[in-house]
């Protein structure tokens, strides 16, 4: 499975961005998608995750209420809508796939290349 994350960029505090994660390759089996981020000098951390069917979603406390993860269809791209962005949201954002929805990076086996989000005035 190959994952392609895109949609990052520079945005002012309070602004919005939408990231997308598209999967290709051997995507025959169900997979959940998680978004993680890594700021300079910090460890990679969980942001949000969505199950194969889209029925179950999970968020870190730091983004709950501001970010929304979604997927229209099990084999379509997964989106991360980010609103009310803050400077502390600045990081490289990665999407990853897992056989089951999970919150730990260790449960994800395929990773995209990352897309940079910079929140600054």
Residue frames as a rotation matrix with the C-alpha (Angstrom) as fourth column:
UNK 1
0.581 0.814 0.000 0.00
0.814 -0.581 0.000 0.00
0.000 0.000 -1.000 0.00
UNK 2
-0.649 -0.718 0.253 1.28
0.713 -0.689 -0.125 3.43
0.264 0.099 0.959 -0.92
UNK 3
0.392 0.756 -0.524 -0.08
0.874 -0.484 -0.045 6.51
-0.288 -0.440 -0.850 0.77
UNK 4
-0.501 -0.477 0.722 0.08
0.696 -0.718 0.009 10.02
0.513 0.508 0.692 -0.58
UNK 5
0.200 0.507 -0.838 -0.56
0.869 -0.487 -0.088 12.93
-0.453 -0.711 -0.538 1.77
UNK 6
-0.641 -0.393 0.659 -1.03
0.661 -0.720 0.213 16.42
0.391 0.572 0.721 0.43
UNK 7
0.407 0.859 0.312 -2.67
0.627 -0.510 0.589 19.75
0.665 -0.044 -0.746 1.17
UNK 8
0.225 -0.389 -0.893 -0.18
0.889 -0.294 0.352 21.32
-0.400 -0.873 0.279 3.53
UNK 9
0.093 -0.234 0.968 0.96
0.637 -0.733 -0.238 24.90
0.765 0.639 0.081 3.32
UNK 10
-0.897 -0.396 -0.196 1.31
0.420 -0.626 -0.657 28.20
0.138 -0.671 0.728 5.11
UNK 11
0.097 0.970 0.223 -1.75
0.568 -0.238 0.788 29.57
0.817 0.050 -0.574 6.88
UNK 12
-0.495 -0.225 0.839 -2.36
-0.406 -0.794 -0.452 32.35
0.768 -0.565 0.302 9.37
UNK 13
-0.976 0.181 -0.122 -3.52
0.190 0.427 -0.884 31.61
-0.108 -0.886 -0.451 12.91
UNK 14
-0.328 0.937 -0.117 -7.25
-0.316 -0.226 -0.921 31.02
-0.890 -0.265 0.370 12.92
UNK 15
-0.186 0.201 -0.962 -7.20
-0.982 -0.083 0.172 29.82
-0.046 0.976 0.213 9.34
UNK 16
0.535 0.475 0.698 -8.10
-0.397 0.871 -0.288 26.47
-0.745 -0.123 0.655 7.82
UNK 17
-0.456 -0.591 -0.666 -6.51
-0.890 0.275 0.365 23.78
-0.032 0.759 -0.651 5.70
UNK 18
0.713 0.616 0.335 -7.69
-0.583 0.786 -0.203 20.45
-0.388 -0.051 0.920 4.38
UNK 19
-0.488 -0.873 0.010 -5.26
-0.785 0.444 0.432 17.59
-0.381 0.203 -0.902 4.08
UNK 20
0.681 0.674 -0.286 -5.96
-0.732 0.623 -0.276 14.53
-0.007 0.397 0.918 1.99
UNK 21
-0.404 -0.743 0.533 -4.54
-0.667 0.638 0.385 11.02
-0.626 -0.200 -0.754 2.07
UNK 22
0.555 0.555 -0.620 -4.92
-0.832 0.394 -0.392 8.76
0.027 0.733 0.679 -0.95
UNK 23
-0.010 -0.501 0.866 -4.06
-0.418 0.788 0.451 5.08
-0.908 -0.358 -0.217 -0.96
UNK 24
0.510 0.111 -0.853 -2.90
-0.846 0.247 -0.473 3.02
0.158 0.963 0.219 -3.92
UNK 25
-0.638 -0.749 -0.176 -1.43
-0.718 0.662 -0.214 -0.39
0.277 -0.010 -0.961 -4.51
UNK 26
-0.617 0.358 -0.701 -2.74
0.256 0.934 0.251 -3.53
0.744 -0.025 -0.667 -2.84
UNK 27
-0.810 0.379 0.448 -5.71
-0.585 -0.578 -0.568 -2.01
0.044 -0.723 0.690 -1.05
UNK 28
-0.398 0.685 -0.610 -7.87
-0.131 0.616 0.777 -5.11
0.908 0.389 -0.156 -1.12
UNK 29
-0.293 0.242 -0.925 -8.12
0.852 0.506 -0.137 -5.52
0.435 -0.828 -0.354 2.62
UNK 30
0.756 0.616 0.223 -9.93
0.417 -0.715 0.560 -3.12
0.505 -0.330 -0.797 4.93
UNK 31
-0.362 -0.891 -0.274 -7.73
0.842 -0.186 -0.506 -0.51
0.400 -0.414 0.818 6.52
UNK 32
0.725 0.446 -0.525 -8.09
0.644 -0.710 0.286 2.33
-0.245 -0.545 -0.802 8.94
UNK 33
0.117 -0.668 0.735 -6.32
0.572 -0.560 -0.600 5.63
0.812 0.490 0.316 8.40
UNK 34
0.546 -0.031 -0.837 -4.58
0.768 -0.380 0.515 7.68
-0.334 -0.924 -0.184 11.03
UNK 35
0.576 -0.416 0.703 -3.10
0.150 -0.792 -0.591 11.14
0.803 0.446 -0.394 10.90
UNK 36
0.500 -0.534 -0.682 0.00
0.824 0.053 0.563 11.92
-0.265 -0.844 0.467 12.92
UNK 37
0.842 -0.276 0.463 2.21
0.002 -0.858 -0.514 14.96
0.539 0.434 -0.722 13.13
UNK 38
0.359 -0.809 -0.466 5.76
0.926 0.249 0.282 15.71
-0.112 -0.533 0.838 14.08
UNK 39
0.990 -0.073 0.120 7.00
-0.069 -0.997 -0.037 19.15
0.122 0.028 -0.992 15.04
UNK 40
0.274 -0.962 -0.008 10.72
-0.178 -0.042 -0.983 20.03
0.945 0.271 -0.182 14.97
UNK 41
-0.627 -0.682 0.375 12.51
-0.511 -0.003 -0.859 18.46
0.587 -0.731 -0.347 17.92
UNK 42
-0.184 0.647 0.740 9.43
-0.899 0.193 -0.392 16.56
-0.396 -0.738 0.547 19.06
UNK 43
-0.829 -0.043 0.558 8.19
0.047 0.988 0.146 13.01
-0.558 0.147 -0.817 18.78
UNK 44
-0.771 0.617 -0.157 5.55
-0.209 -0.012 0.978 12.02
0.601 0.787 0.139 16.28
UNK 45
-0.839 0.516 0.172 2.12
-0.159 0.071 -0.985 12.23
-0.520 -0.854 0.023 17.87
UNK 46
-0.555 0.744 0.373 -1.36
0.829 0.534 0.167 11.00
-0.075 0.402 -0.913 17.14
UNK 47
-0.946 0.305 -0.106 -3.82
-0.316 -0.943 0.101 13.49
-0.069 0.130 0.989 15.69
UNK 48
0.035 0.999 0.024 -6.88
-0.874 0.042 -0.484 11.62
-0.484 -0.004 0.875 14.43
UNK 49
-0.952 -0.278 0.129 -8.00
-0.188 0.862 0.470 8.26
-0.242 0.423 -0.873 13.09
UNK 50
-0.004 0.969 -0.248 -10.94
-0.961 -0.073 -0.268 6.83
-0.277 0.237 0.931 11.20
UNK 51
-0.168 0.015 0.986 -12.14
-0.134 0.990 -0.038 3.28
-0.977 -0.138 -0.165 10.77
UNK 52
-0.886 -0.193 0.421 -12.54
0.325 0.387 0.863 1.47
-0.329 0.902 -0.280 7.44
UNK 53
-0.173 0.920 0.351 -16.26
0.974 0.108 0.197 2.20
0.144 0.376 -0.915 7.32
UNK 54
-0.614 -0.092 0.784 -15.91
0.132 -0.991 -0.012 5.72
0.778 0.096 0.621 8.64
UNK 55
0.430 0.886 -0.174 -18.25
0.296 0.044 0.954 4.94
0.853 -0.462 -0.243 11.50
UNK 56
0.755 -0.224 -0.616 -15.62
0.632 -0.002 0.775 5.44
-0.175 -0.975 0.140 14.19
UNK 57
0.366 -0.649 0.667 -13.37
0.199 -0.646 -0.737 8.46
0.909 0.403 -0.107 14.58
UNK 58
0.582 -0.300 -0.756 -10.86
0.803 0.064 0.593 9.41
-0.129 -0.952 0.278 17.24
UNK 59
0.558 -0.377 0.739 -9.04
0.099 -0.854 -0.510 12.65
0.824 0.358 -0.440 18.02
UNK 60
-0.459 -0.704 -0.542 -6.29
0.774 -0.016 -0.633 13.82
0.437 -0.710 0.552 20.29
UNK 61
0.254 0.567 -0.783 -7.39
0.890 -0.453 -0.039 16.26
-0.377 -0.688 -0.620 22.95
UNK 62
-0.457 -0.566 -0.687 -5.31
0.316 -0.825 0.469 19.00
-0.832 -0.003 0.555 21.37
UNK 63
-0.989 0.069 -0.127 -7.31
-0.144 -0.365 0.920 18.99
0.018 0.928 0.371 18.12
UNK 64
-0.532 0.846 -0.040 -10.75
0.846 0.529 -0.073 17.83
-0.040 -0.073 -0.997 19.26
UNK 65
0.323 0.767 -0.554 -13.39
0.624 -0.613 -0.485 20.28
-0.712 -0.189 -0.676 18.17
UNK 66
0.182 -0.329 -0.927 -11.11
-0.513 -0.836 0.196 21.92
-0.839 0.440 -0.321 15.59
UNK 67
-0.724 -0.491 -0.485 -10.13
-0.677 0.366 0.639 19.05
-0.136 0.790 -0.598 13.28
UNK 68
0.399 0.846 0.352 -12.42
-0.626 0.532 -0.570 16.63
-0.670 0.007 0.742 11.48
UNK 69
-0.797 -0.603 0.034 -11.35
-0.422 0.596 0.683 13.39
-0.432 0.530 -0.730 9.85
UNK 70
0.291 0.956 0.043 -13.61
-0.541 0.202 -0.816 11.93
-0.789 0.214 0.576 7.20
UNK 71
-0.908 -0.413 0.071 -13.85
-0.155 0.488 0.859 9.52
-0.390 0.769 -0.507 4.31
UNK 72
-0.204 0.875 -0.440 -16.70
-0.960 -0.267 -0.086 9.43
-0.192 0.405 0.894 1.77
UNK 73
0.819 0.359 -0.448 -16.10
-0.490 0.844 -0.219 5.86
0.299 0.399 0.867 0.80
UNK 74
0.829 -0.470 0.303 -13.91
0.035 0.584 0.811 3.08
-0.558 -0.662 0.500 2.12
UNK 75
0.211 -0.789 0.577 -11.57
0.901 0.386 0.199 3.24
-0.379 0.477 0.793 -0.89
UNK 76
0.639 0.044 0.768 -11.63
0.446 -0.834 -0.324 6.99
0.626 0.550 -0.553 -1.41
UNK 77
-0.395 -0.857 0.330 -9.21
0.204 -0.433 -0.878 9.54
0.896 -0.280 0.346 0.03
UNK 78
0.281 0.358 -0.890 -9.34
0.954 -0.008 0.299 10.36
0.100 -0.934 -0.344 3.71
UNK 79
0.114 -0.150 0.982 -9.51
0.239 -0.955 -0.174 14.03
0.964 0.254 -0.073 4.62
UNK 80
-0.173 -0.145 -0.974 -8.38
0.979 -0.130 -0.154 15.99
-0.105 -0.981 0.164 7.63
UNK 81
0.328 0.372 0.868 -10.20
0.428 -0.878 0.214 19.30
0.842 0.301 -0.447 7.83
UNK 82
-0.305 -0.542 -0.783 -8.25
0.952 -0.145 -0.270 21.61
0.033 -0.827 0.561 10.14
UNK 83
0.402 0.523 0.751 -9.97
0.412 -0.836 0.362 24.75
0.817 0.164 -0.552 11.41
UNK 84
0.947 -0.006 0.323 -8.98
-0.252 -0.637 0.728 27.41
0.201 -0.771 -0.604 13.92
UNK 85
0.524 -0.808 -0.271 -5.35
0.613 0.578 -0.538 26.58
0.591 0.116 0.798 13.37
UNK 86
0.961 -0.274 -0.038 -2.81
-0.129 -0.567 0.814 27.61
-0.245 -0.777 -0.580 15.97
UNK 87
0.347 -0.909 -0.233 0.95
-0.883 -0.233 -0.407 28.12
0.316 0.347 -0.883 15.73
UNK 88
-0.300 -0.477 0.826 1.41
-0.779 0.623 0.077 24.97
-0.551 -0.620 -0.558 17.82
UNK 89
0.686 0.542 0.485 -0.25
-0.110 0.737 -0.667 22.97
-0.719 0.405 0.565 15.03
UNK 90
0.503 -0.587 -0.635 2.83
-0.859 -0.256 -0.444 23.61
0.098 0.768 -0.633 12.91
UNK 91
-0.039 -0.484 0.874 4.31
-0.397 0.810 0.431 20.23
-0.917 -0.331 -0.224 11.99
UNK 92
-0.716 -0.084 -0.693 4.81
-0.659 0.407 0.632 17.70
0.229 0.910 -0.347 9.25
UNK 93
0.091 0.856 0.509 1.57
-0.811 0.360 -0.461 15.73
-0.578 -0.371 0.727 9.00
UNK 94
-0.867 -0.395 -0.304 1.66
-0.494 0.756 0.428 12.07
0.061 0.522 -0.851 8.06
UNK 95
0.386 0.918 0.088 -1.10
-0.922 0.387 0.000 9.67
-0.034 -0.081 0.996 7.18
UNK 96
-0.786 -0.618 0.036 -0.75
-0.619 0.783 -0.058 5.98
0.008 -0.068 -0.998 7.84
UNK 97
0.180 0.863 -0.472 -2.79
-0.747 0.432 0.506 2.82
0.640 0.261 0.722 7.43
UNK 98
-0.764 -0.302 0.570 -3.55
-0.621 0.583 -0.524 0.02
-0.174 -0.754 -0.633 9.85
UNK 99
-0.789 0.502 -0.355 -5.68
0.232 0.778 0.584 -3.12
0.569 0.378 -0.730 9.68
UNK 100
0.182 0.846 -0.501 -7.70
0.933 0.012 0.359 -1.74
0.309 -0.532 -0.788 12.59
UNK 101
0.481 0.024 0.876 -8.25
-0.010 -0.999 0.033 1.79
0.876 -0.025 -0.481 13.85
UNK 102
0.369 -0.485 -0.793 -5.67
0.917 0.329 0.226 2.63
0.151 -0.810 0.566 16.49
UNK 103
0.997 0.027 0.070 -4.03
0.010 -0.971 0.240 5.54
0.074 -0.239 -0.968 18.28
UNK 104
0.454 -0.889 0.059 -0.44
-0.073 0.028 0.997 4.32
-0.888 -0.457 -0.052 18.52
UNK 105
0.296 -0.430 -0.853 2.12
-0.938 -0.299 -0.175 4.80
-0.180 0.852 -0.492 15.78
UNK 106
-0.667 -0.662 0.341 3.26
-0.622 0.747 0.235 1.23
-0.410 -0.055 -0.910 16.38
UNK 107
-0.110 0.731 0.674 -0.06
0.171 0.682 -0.711 -0.12
-0.979 0.037 -0.199 15.10
UNK 108
0.778 0.381 -0.500 0.37
-0.351 -0.398 -0.848 1.48
-0.522 0.835 -0.176 11.67
UNK 109
0.261 -0.688 0.677 2.33
0.450 0.707 0.546 -0.33
-0.854 0.162 0.494 9.01
UNK 110
-0.105 -0.292 0.951 2.24
0.979 -0.198 0.047 1.91
0.175 0.936 0.307 5.93
UNK 111
0.121 0.020 -0.992 3.10
0.516 -0.855 0.046 5.60
-0.848 -0.518 -0.114 5.99
UNK 112
0.821 0.135 0.555 2.86
0.544 -0.483 -0.687 8.47
0.175 0.865 -0.469 3.56
UNK 113
-0.066 -0.961 0.269 5.69
0.824 -0.205 -0.529 10.91
0.563 0.187 0.805 2.97
UNK 114
-0.146 0.047 -0.988 4.28
0.834 -0.531 -0.149 13.77
-0.532 -0.846 0.039 5.03
UNK 115
0.087 0.204 0.975 3.05
0.694 -0.714 0.087 17.23
0.714 0.669 -0.203 4.21
UNK 116
-0.745 -0.528 -0.407 4.21
0.659 -0.487 -0.574 20.39
0.104 -0.696 0.711 5.99
UNK 117
0.462 0.850 0.254 1.70
0.676 -0.523 0.519 22.62
0.574 -0.067 -0.816 7.74
UNK 118
-0.703 -0.682 -0.202 2.97
0.677 -0.554 -0.484 25.98
0.218 -0.477 0.851 8.95
UNK 119
0.498 0.867 0.009 0.74
0.782 -0.453 0.428 28.23
0.375 -0.206 -0.904 11.01
UNK 120
-0.376 -0.709 -0.596 2.24
0.824 -0.550 0.135 31.67
-0.423 -0.441 0.791 11.26
UNK 121
0.767 0.600 -0.226 1.39
0.465 -0.763 -0.449 35.30
-0.442 0.240 -0.864 10.77
